[in-house]
Amino acid sequence: MTIAQLVQASGRVVLAPMEDVTDVVYRRACRAVGASLCMTEFVRAEQIVSDSRIAQRKLALPADDQPTAIQIYGADPELLVEAARIAARAEPAFIDINCGCWVPRVVRGGAGAAWLRDPAAMIAMARRVVEVTELPVTVKTRIGWGPESEMPIVDLARRLEDAGIAGLTIHCRVATAGHSGVADWSWARRAGEVVEIPVIVNGDVRTADDAVRALATTGCAGVMIGRAAIEHPWVFREARAALAGAPHAPPTSAERVAMYRMIVDGNVAQRGARIGLGVSRRHARVLGPLFDEQARAALFGAPTLAATHAILDELVARKIAA
């Protein structure tokens, strides 16, 4: 399928790549509530080429984890080319190049949003990655590195399309802003007006209403949701319903507990009890109002999967009794 077809089939709502969040377990959880098109955590090119255990875990795409794109990042074009070639063997829906991560440890090494400092180099790198795989290649980036006078996104979109990039996701902040300020979606609209490839708007899409408004004001092919999905994965279900003009309801307490059970069970099966219980804690806020100080202390202190399930049972019972 083309990128446009994949986005349309997803209800025009896509799960963003997030390090230490969008692993296979969380992708399954989000997929269960409407996120049919997902992205992996970003995978460092050096780790892919060296076949590290981290890369092996991140590149594994089970049969029930499709369509999913693999996002790669790095500063060395040669390594990115080889990483794309290797990643393609996992048969993802497409390969995405991270040119938007603003985190200092990433940009210090010349990766992520650091590519925006040299758009010509980004274009040359993207063209080379496109040439080594038959899969579609997309780019996720920001609207520029720093001040608006240096904002290259509209011209960059044209040049990326000319280089063979099949789709573009634009986080509508400059790299130096991090997550501060307000995302200016108008830049996604401007970029989309000069290219034929699908553009996906990203940044400050927190609710179903935001998704509707973002698409209405930009004309983009889809929206990508990241941070909002960490605490509220049901945003995908709600956004798809809103975009279809259908009613949608917030998750019940039972749904919240079932979601956390799914995540904990999946992580323990994937990584063993000690690590699995630990990494699941980052998702505990899916419990919403049930996740009070008492629940936090109990869940984070639970030594076993059975103990965790018992605490979740107690949360449901407490809610029913309230």
For each residue, the residues with C-beta under 8 A, 3 or more apart:
1: 5 6 9 67 93
2: 5 6 136 166
3: 6 7 94 136 138 166 167 197 198 221
4: 7 8 167 198 221
5: 1 2 8 9
6: 1 2 3 9 10 37 67 93 94
7: 3 4 10 12 14 37 167 198 200 221 222
8: 4 5 12 221 222
9: 1 5 6 36 37
10: 6 7 13 14 35 36 37 67 222
11: 34 36 236 239 240 243 244
12: 7 8 211 215 221 222 223 240 243
13: 10 34 35 37 211 222 223 225 236 239 240 243
14: 7 10 35 37 38 39 169 200 222 223 224 225
15: 22 27 30 35 37 38 39 224 225 226 229 236
16: 22 39 202 224 225 226 229
17: 22 39 40 41 42 71 96 98 140 226
18: 21 22 41 226 227 230
19: 41 42
20: 23 41 279 282
21: 18 26 41 230 282
22: 15 16 17 18 26 27 30 38 39 40 41
23: 20 26 27 40 41 57 58 270
24: 27 28 60 61 62 65 266 270
25: 28 29 263 266 267 270
26: 21 22 23 29 30 233 263 283
27: 15 22 23 24 30 31 35 38 40 65 68
28: 24 25 31 32 64 65 262 266
29: 25 26 32 33 233 259 262 263 266 283
30: 15 22 26 27 33 34 35 38 229 233 236
31: 27 28 34 35 36 38 65
32: 28 29 259 262
33: 29 30 233 234 236 237 251 259
34: 11 13 30 31 234 236 237 238 239 240
35: 10 13 14 15 27 30 31 38 229 233 236
36: 9 10 11 31 67
37: 6 7 9 10 13 14 15 67 68 69 93
38: 14 15 22 27 30 31 35 65 67 68 69
39: 14 15 16 17 22 68 69 71 96
40: 17 22 23 27 43 58 59 61 68 69 70 71 92
41: 17 18 19 20 21 22 23 58 71
42: 17 19 71 72 73 98 101
43: 40 47 48 54 55 58 59 70 71 72 73 83 87
44: 47 48 55 72 73 74 111
45: 48 49 72 73 74 76 79 80 82 83
46: 49 50 74 76 79
47: 43 44 50 52 54 55
48: 43 44 45 51 52 55 59 72 82 83 86 87
49: 45 46 79 82 83 86
50: 46 47 55
51: 48 55 56
52: 47 48 55 56
53: 56 57
54: 43 47 57 58
55: 43 44 47 48 50 51 52 58 59
56: 51 52 53 59 60
57: 23 53 54 60
58: 23 40 41 43 54 55 70
59: 40 43 48 55 56 70 86 87 90
60: 24 56 57 90
61: 24 40 65 66 68 70 90 91 92
62: 24 65
63: 66
64: 28
65: 24 27 28 31 38 61 62 68
66: 61 63 93
67: 1 6 10 36 37 38 92 93
68: 27 37 38 39 40 61 65 92 93
69: 37 38 39 40 92 93 94 95 96 138
70: 40 43 58 59 61 87 90 92 95 96
71: 17 39 40 41 42 43 95 96 97 98 140
72: 42 43 44 45 48 80 83 84 87 95 96 97 98
73: 42 43 44 45 97 98 101 106 111 112
74: 44 45 46 79 80 83 111
75: 109 110 111 114
76: 45 46 79 80
77: 80 81 121 124 125 128
78: 81 82
79: 45 46 49 74 76 82 83
80: 45 72 74 76 77 83 84 97 125 128 129
81: 77 78 84 85 128 129 132
82: 45 48 49 78 79 85 86
83: 43 45 48 49 72 74 79 80 86 87
84: 72 80 81 87 88 95 97 129 132 133 137
85: 81 82 88 89 132 133
86: 48 49 59 82 83 89
87: 43 48 59 70 72 83 84 90 92 95
88: 84 85 91 92 95 133 134 135
89: 85 86
90: 59 60 61 70 87
91: 61 88
92: 40 61 67 68 69 70 87 88 95 135
93: 1 6 37 66 67 68 69 135 136
94: 3 6 69 135 136 137 138 166 167
95: 69 70 71 72 84 87 88 92 129 133 135 136 137 138
96: 17 39 69 70 71 72 137 138 139 140 169
97: 71 72 73 80 84 125 126 129 137 138 139 140
98: 17 42 71 72 73 101 111 112 140
99: 112 113 115 116 122 139 140 141 142
100: 112 113 140 141 142 169 171 175
101: 42 73 98 106 107 111 112 113
102: 106 107 112 113 142 175 176 177 178
103: 106 107 112
104: 107 108
105: 108 109
106: 73 101 102 103 109 111 112 113 114
107: 101 102 103 104 110 111 112 113 114 175
108: 104 105 114
109: 75 105 106 114
110: 75 107 114 115
111: 44 73 74 75 98 101 106 107 114 115
112: 73 98 99 100 101 102 103 106 107 115
113: 99 100 101 102 106 107 116 141 142 145 175
114: 75 106 107 108 109 110 111 117 175
115: 99 110 111 112 118 119 121 122 125 141
116: 99 113 119 122 141 142 144 145 152 175
117: 114 145
118: 115 121 122
119: 115 116 122 123 152 155 156 159
120: 123 124
121: 77 115 118 124 125
122: 99 115 116 118 119 125 126 139 141 156 160
123: 119 120 126 127 156 159 160 162 163
124: 77 120 121 127 128
125: 77 80 97 115 121 122 128 129
126: 97 122 123 129 130 137 139 160 163 164 165
127: 123 124 130 131 163 164
128: 77 80 81 124 125 131 132
129: 80 81 84 95 97 125 126 132 133 137
130: 126 127 133 137 163 164 165
131: 127 128 164
132: 81 84 85 128 129
133: 84 85 88 95 129 130 137
134: 88
135: 88 92 93 94 95
136: 2 3 93 94 95 166 167
137: 84 94 95 96 97 126 129 130 133 164 165 166
138: 3 69 94 95 96 97 165 166 167 168 169
139: 96 97 99 122 126 160 165 167 168 169
140: 17 71 96 97 98 99 100 168 169 170 171 202 224
141: 99 100 113 115 116 122 153 156 168 169 170 171
142: 99 100 102 113 116 145 153 170 171 172 173 174 175
143: 151 153 170 171 172 173 174 184 187
144: 116 147 148 150 151 152 153 174 175
145: 113 116 117 142 150 174 175 176
146: 150 174 175 176
147: 144 150 151 174
148: 144 151 174
149:
150: 144 145 146 147
151: 143 144 147 148 174 187
152: 116 119 144 155 156
153: 141 142 143 144 156 157 170 187 190 191
154: 157 158 187 190 191 194
155: 119 152 158 159
156: 119 122 123 141 152 153 159 160 191
157: 153 154 160 161 168 170 191 192 194 195 199
158: 154 155 161 162 194 195
159: 119 123 155 156 162 163
160: 122 123 126 139 156 157 163 165 168 197
161: 157 158 164 165 168 195 196 197
162: 123 158 159
163: 123 126 127 130 159 160
164: 126 127 130 131 137 161
165: 126 130 137 138 139 160 161 168 197
166: 2 3 94 136 137 138 197
167: 3 4 7 94 136 138 139 197 198 199 200 221
168: 138 139 140 141 157 160 161 165 191 195 197 198 199 200
169: 14 96 100 138 139 140 141 199 200 201 202 224
170: 140 141 142 143 153 157 187 188 191 199 200 201 202
171: 100 140 141 142 143 183 202 203
172: 142 143 183 184 185 186 187 188 201 202 203 204
173: 142 143 177 178 179 180 181 183 184 203
174: 142 143 144 145 146 147 148 151 177
175: 100 102 107 113 114 116 142 144 145 146
176: 102 145 146
177: 102 173 174 180 181
178: 102 173
179: 173 227
180: 173 177
181: 173 177
182: 204
183: 171 172 173 202 203 204
184: 143 172 173 187
185: 172 188 189 201 203 204 214 217 218
186: 172 189 190 217 218
187: 143 151 153 154 170 172 184 190 191
188: 170 172 185 191 192 199 200 201 202 218 220
189: 185 186 192 193 217 218 219 220
190: 153 154 186 187 193 194
191: 153 154 156 157 168 170 187 188 194 195 199
192: 157 188 189 195 199 218 219 220 221
193: 189 190 219
194: 154 157 158 190 191
195: 157 158 161 168 191 192 199
196: 161
197: 3 160 161 165 166 167 168
198: 3 4 7 167 168 220 221 222
199: 157 167 168 169 170 188 191 192 195 218 220 221
200: 7 14 167 168 169 170 188 220 221 222 223 224
201: 169 170 172 185 188 205 214 215 218 220 222 223 224
202: 16 140 169 170 171 172 183 188 205 223 224 225 226
203: 171 172 173 183 185
204: 172 182 183 185 210
205: 201 202 210 211 214 223 224 225 228
206: 210 225 227 228 235
207: 210 211 228 235 238 239
208: 211 212 235 238 239 241 242 243 248
209: 212 213 242
210: 204 205 206 207 213 214 223
211: 12 13 205 207 208 214 215 223 225 235 239 242 243
212: 208 209 215 216 239 242 243
213: 209 210 216 217
214: 185 201 205 210 211 217 218 220 223
215: 12 201 211 212 218 219 220 222 223 243
216: 212 213
217: 185 186 189 213 214
218: 185 186 188 189 192 199 201 214 215
219: 189 192 193 215
220: 188 189 192 198 199 200 201 214 215 223
221: 3 4 7 8 12 167 192 198 199 200
222: 7 8 10 12 13 14 198 200 201 215
223: 12 13 14 200 201 202 205 210 211 214 215 220 239
224: 14 15 16 140 169 200 201 202 205
225: 13 14 15 16 202 205 206 211 228 229 235 236 239
226: 15 16 17 18 202 229 230
227: 18 179 206 230
228: 205 206 207 225 231 232 235
229: 15 16 30 35 225 226 232 233 235 236
230: 18 21 226 227 233 282 283 285
231: 228 285 286 288
232: 228 229 235 286 288
233: 26 29 30 33 35 229 230 236 259 286
234: 33 34 237 238 250 251 255
235: 206 207 208 211 225 228 229 232 238 239
236: 11 13 15 30 33 34 35 225 229 233 239 240
237: 33 34 234 240 241 248
238: 34 207 208 234 235 241 242 248 250
239: 11 13 34 207 208 211 212 223 225 235 236 242 243
240: 11 12 13 34 236 237 243 244
241: 208 237 238 244 246 247 248
242: 208 209 211 212 238 239 245 246 248
243: 11 12 13 208 211 212 215 239 240
244: 11 240 241
245: 242
246: 241 242
247: 241
248: 208 237 238 241 242
249:
250: 234 238
251: 33 234 255 256 259 288
252: 255 256
253: 256 257 288 289 290 315 316 319
254: 257 258 316
255: 234 251 252 258 259
256: 251 252 253 259 260 286 287 288 290
257: 253 254 260 261 287 290 312 315 316
258: 254 255 261 262
259: 29 32 33 233 251 255 256 262 263 286
260: 256 257 263 264 280 283 284 286 287 312
261: 257 258 264 265 309 312
262: 28 29 32 258 259 265 266
263: 25 26 29 259 260 266 267 280 283 286
264: 260 261 267 268 276 277 280 305 308 309
265: 261 262 268 269 305
266: 24 25 28 29 262 263 269 270
267: 25 263 264 270 271 275 276 277 279 280
268: 264 265 271 272 273 276 277 280 305
269: 265 266 276
270: 23 24 25 266 267 276
271: 267 268 275 276 279
272: 268 275 276
273: 268 276 277 304 305
274: 277 278
275: 267 271 272 278 279
276: 264 267 268 269 270 271 272 273 279 280 305
277: 264 267 268 273 274 280 281 302 304 305 308
278: 274 275 281
279: 20 267 271 275 276 282
280: 260 263 264 267 268 276 277 283 284
281: 277 278 284 299 300
282: 20 21 230 279
283: 26 29 230 260 263 280 286
284: 260 280 281 287 291 296 299 300
285: 230 231 288 291
286: 231 232 233 256 259 260 263 283
287: 256 257 260 284 290 291 295 315
288: 231 232 251 253 256 285 291
289: 253 292
290: 253 256 257 287 295 315 319
291: 284 285 287 288 295 296
292: 289 295 296
293: 296 297
294: 297 298
295: 287 290 291 292 298 299 311 315
296: 284 291 292 293 299 300
297: 293 294 300 301
298: 294 295 301 302 311 314
299: 281 284 295 296 302 308 311
300: 281 284 296 297
301: 297 298
302: 277 298 299 307 308 311
303: 307
304: 273 277 307 308
305: 264 265 268 273 276 277 308 309
306: 309 310
307: 302 303 304 310 311
308: 264 277 299 302 304 305 311 312
309: 261 264 305 306 312 313
310: 306 307 313 314
311: 295 298 299 302 307 308 314 315
312: 257 260 261 308 309 315 316
313: 309 310 316 317
314: 298 310 311 317 318
315: 253 257 287 290 295 311 312 318 319
316: 253 254 257 312 313 319 320
317: 313 314 320 321
318: 314 315 321 322
319: 253 290 315 316 322
320: 316 317
321: 317 318
322: 318 319
